[in-house]
């Protein structure tokens, strides 16, 4: 059974901090009003597969693999027919492809046998699927606008700390802080804004502070400017 998520508590923020956080996400919204995953998908099933394959891999590498794969197997039934050995050549360029192939076939079998070939869009049922943990379920539910969620990957973790949105030491702790601090109307899109900001602007080694739309609101800016 999937482990239930802790409930995010609204922290006590000063009016100035509330305004700072609201302004950060207002600027992100101005730049991209409807951010979406960069993974290619055409259905809940192909989204689940793409997100599961993206663990420890880039979206670009996953999209290259799934472009061919989804032409052949874009439903649980077709994926089962392809089989584990038939799936591997399509995803062999992706890290951990042996384990991922096993999981994709296993989850496809469960979807066919237990859910009539449909993806259950409920967190507990999603997280119970092979290869689908809390982060993958959060991405799927958020992307499909079923449930506001923030999947904390390396980009979200880094950006959240640099922007002073979280001091959490684990992804779960960061998730809870973000869910409590970010204005509720923006929660569904916040996940993508933070990922995109970390992927293209607030990069790991040399963040592009001179291009950053929220540099003046960032408490970490002094650590990088002028280096």
C-alpha positions in Angstrom: 0.0 0.0 0.0 1.3 3.4 -0.9 2.6 5.5 2.0 0.2 8.4 2.7 1.6 11.8 2.3 1.9 14.2 5.2 -0.4 17.2 5.1 1.3 20.5 4.3 0.9 23.1 7.0 0.7 26.7 6.2 3.8 28.4 7.7 3.6 31.7 9.4 5.1 34.1 6.9 5.7 37.8 7.3 3.7 40.0 4.9 7.0 40.9 3.2 7.8 37.2 2.6 4.3 36.5 1.4 4.7 39.3 -1.1 8.2 38.2 -2.2 7.0 34.6 -2.9 3.9 35.8 -4.7 6.0 38.1 -6.9 8.4 35.3 -7.7 5.6 33.2 -9.1 3.8 36.1 -10.7 7.0 36.7 -12.8 7.2 33.0 -13.7 3.6 33.2 -14.8 4.2 36.2 -16.9 6.9 34.4 -18.8 5.0 31.1 -19.2 1.3 31.1 -18.2 0.7 27.4 -18.9 3.9 25.4 -18.3 3.8 21.7 -19.2 6.1 18.8 -19.0 8.7 18.5 -21.8 8.1 14.8 -22.0 6.1 13.8 -25.1 2.8 11.9 -24.4 -0.6 11.4 -25.9 -2.6 9.7 -23.1 -2.4 9.0 -19.4 -0.7 5.6 -20.2 2.0 7.1 -22.4 2.6 9.8 -19.7 3.0 7.2 -17.0 5.5 5.3 -19.1 7.4 8.4 -20.2 7.7 9.7 -16.6 8.8 6.2 -15.3 11.4 6.0 -18.0 12.7 9.5 -17.2 14.1 8.6 -13.8 17.9 9.3 -13.9 17.5 10.2 -17.6 16.9 13.4 -19.5 13.6 14.3 -21.1 15.4 14.6 -24.5 16.7 11.0 -24.3 13.3 9.7 -23.2 11.5 11.5 -26.0 13.9 10.1 -28.6 13.2 6.6 -27.3 9.4 6.9 -26.9 9.0 8.5 -30.4 9.6 5.1 -31.8 8.2 3.1 -28.9 4.8 4.8 -28.9 4.3 4.2 -32.6 4.3 0.4 -31.7 3.0 0.3 -28.2 0.9 3.2 -26.9 -1.6 1.2 -24.9 -1.1 -1.3 -22.0 -2.4 -4.1 -24.3 0.1 -3.3 -27.0 2.9 -3.0 -24.5 2.1 -6.4 -23.1 2.1 -7.9 -26.6 5.6 -6.3 -27.2 6.9 -8.0 -24.0 9.9 -7.2 -21.9 12.5 -8.4 -24.5 10.7 -6.6 -27.3 10.6 -3.4 -25.2 14.3 -3.3 -24.3 15.7 -2.4 -27.8 13.4 0.7 -27.8 14.7 2.0 -24.5 18.3 0.6 -24.4 19.7 4.2 -24.7 18.1 5.1 -21.4 19.8 4.4 -18.1 18.6 1.4 -16.1 16.6 0.2 -19.1 16.5 -3.5 -18.0 14.8 -2.6 -14.7 12.5 0.0 -16.4 11.5 -2.6 -19.1 10.5 -5.0 -16.4 8.5 -2.4 -14.5 6.7 -1.1 -17.6 5.6 -4.5 -18.6 4.5 -5.3 -15.0 2.5 -2.1 -14.7 0.9 -2.7 -18.1 -0.2 -6.1 -17.0 -1.8 -4.7 -13.8 -3.6 -2.0 -15.9 -5.0 -4.6 -18.2 -5.9 -7.2 -15.5 -7.2 -4.8 -12.8 -8.2 -1.6 -14.5 -9.5 -2.6 -17.9 -6.5 -1.0 -19.6 -7.1 2.4 -18.0 -4.7 4.3 -15.8 -6.2 4.9 -12.3 -5.8 8.6 -11.6 -5.8 8.1 -7.8 -2.5 8.6 -5.9 -2.6 5.4 -3.9 -3.4 3.2 -6.9 -0.8 5.0 -9.1 2.0 4.6 -6.5 1.2 0.9 -6.1 2.2 0.3 -9.8 5.7 -1.1 -10.4 8.2 1.6 -11.0 5.8 4.4 -10.0 6.7 6.1 -6.8 5.5 9.2 -5.2 7.4 11.5 -7.5 6.2 9.9 -10.7 2.6 9.8 -9.4 2.9 13.5 -8.5 4.1 14.4 -12.0 1.3 12.5 -13.6 -1.5 13.8 -11.4 -0.2 17.4 -11.7 0.3 17.3 -15.4 -3.2 15.9 -16.0 -4.6 18.6 -13.6 -6.1 15.9 -11.4 -4.3 17.0 -8.2 -2.0 19.9 -7.4 1.4 18.4 -6.6 5.1 19.3 -6.6 7.5 16.5 -7.5 10.8 17.5 -6.0 13.7 16.5 -8.4 17.2 17.9 -8.3 16.1 21.1 -10.1 13.2 21.8 -7.8 15.4 21.0 -4.7 18.2 23.3 -5.8 16.0 26.2 -6.9 13.8 26.0 -3.8 16.9 26.4 -1.5 18.5 29.1 -3.6 15.3 31.2 -3.7 14.7 30.7 0.1 11.5 28.8 -0.4 12.7 25.8 1.6 15.3 24.7 4.0 14.2 21.0 3.9 17.0 18.4 3.8 14.9 15.8 1.9 12.6 15.9 -1.1 9.6 15.1 1.0 10.5 18.0 3.4 10.9 20.4 0.5 7.6 19.3 -1.0 5.7 20.0 2.2 7.3 23.4 2.6 6.5 24.4 -1.0 2.9 23.1 -0.8 2.5 25.3 2.3 4.1 28.4 1.0 3.1 28.7 -2.6 -0.3 30.5 -3.2 -2.9 27.7 -3.9 -4.0 29.0 -7.3 -0.5 28.6 -8.6 0.3 25.2 -7.1 -0.5 23.2 -10.3 1.9 25.2 -12.4 4.6 25.8 -9.7 6.2 22.4 -10.2 6.9 23.1 -13.9 8.1 26.7 -13.3 10.6 25.6 -10.7 11.9 22.7 -13.0 12.2 25.0 -16.0 13.9 27.7 -14.0 16.4 25.2 -12.6 17.0 23.5 -16.0 17.6 26.6 -18.0 18.5 29.6 -15.7 19.3 28.6 -12.1 21.6 25.8 -13.3 23.8 23.9 -10.8 27.3 25.1 -11.4 27.0 28.7 -12.7 23.5 30.0 -12.4 22.6 32.7 -15.0 21.8 35.4 -12.5 22.2 38.1 -15.2 19.3 36.5 -17.1 17.2 35.6 -14.1 13.8 37.2 -13.9 13.7 37.0 -10.1 17.3 37.8 -9.3 16.4 40.8 -7.2 14.2 38.6 -5.1 16.8 35.9 -4.6 18.6 35.7 -1.2 21.4 33.6 -2.9 22.3 36.0 -5.7 25.3 37.4 -3.8 26.9 34.0 -3.8 27.2 33.9 -7.6 27.3 37.4 -9.0 30.8 38.5 -9.8 32.3 35.0 -9.5 
